[in-house]
Structure formats: structure tokens, C-alpha cells
Amino acid sequence: PVAGSPTQLFSSWSVPIPRNGIITAYTVYCNESTNLTNTEQTNIPIIRSLVDGTTLATTLTGLNPYTQYSCYVTANTSVGEGSPSNVLTAITNEAVPSSPQ
């Protein structure tokens, strides 16, 4: 993932090799937790974005400014959700400071 703004991350991925069927969708999971590991990743997704099987990128919105997110992607077929990708982290951009009072 790459920061797009204080409240957005852009995430892209490649088609898994080998494919285990026709990919119908991809699911992107992100969590604020900096300690998210591969063994914990399916337990605590806080942001979930589902895109069709031909799309290889998405923008996650509504995030907190200057916050680290851990993200991973799964491919989905008619049988179900596949194994998760490796976890990658990114930090959203800082927000513009408030006006002094």
C-alpha cells in the first residue's frame, strides 16, 4: 500500500501464481495494528475492500491521518477465499494542522 492522502491508501497486487481456479474477486484487509502477523491477519480486519476479479488495485478511504496500517490481499474463487498475501505496511499522510486560535 502507498499513502494517497491523510485518509487514503492505494493498494495494488498481482495475480497469484498458480491460480486455483477462476478468480472472481479480491479482498483487501487493513488494520491499524502495527503488530499484525500472518497468523493473526484473518482475525482482526477493520477495513475490508472487495473488488472484482479483473481489478488489481483499489483505494482504501476513511482512514486516520498519519497512522500505520498493515494490509494483505486474498483472491476469491467460486469455492471460497484463498490464502492471504504477505502483510505490508504503509502510513497515511499527515493532515494539515488546524488554524491557531
C-alpha positions, 0 to 999 in steps of 0.5 A: 500500500502507498499513502494517497492522502491523510485518509487514503491508501492505494493498494495494488497486487498481482495475480497469484501464481498458480491460480486455483481456479477462476478468480472472481474477486479480491479482498483487501484487509487493513488494520491499524495494528502495527503488530499484525502477523500472518497468523493473526491477519484473518482475525482482526480486519477493520477495513475490508475492500472487495473488488472484482476479479479483473481489478488489481488495485483499489483505494482504501478511504476513511482512514486516520491521518498519519497512522500505520496500517498493515494490509494483505490481499486474498483472491476469491474463487467460486469455492471460497477465499484463498490464502492471504498475501504477505502483510505490508505496511504503509502510513497515511499522510499527515493532515494539515494542522488546524488554524491557531486560535 
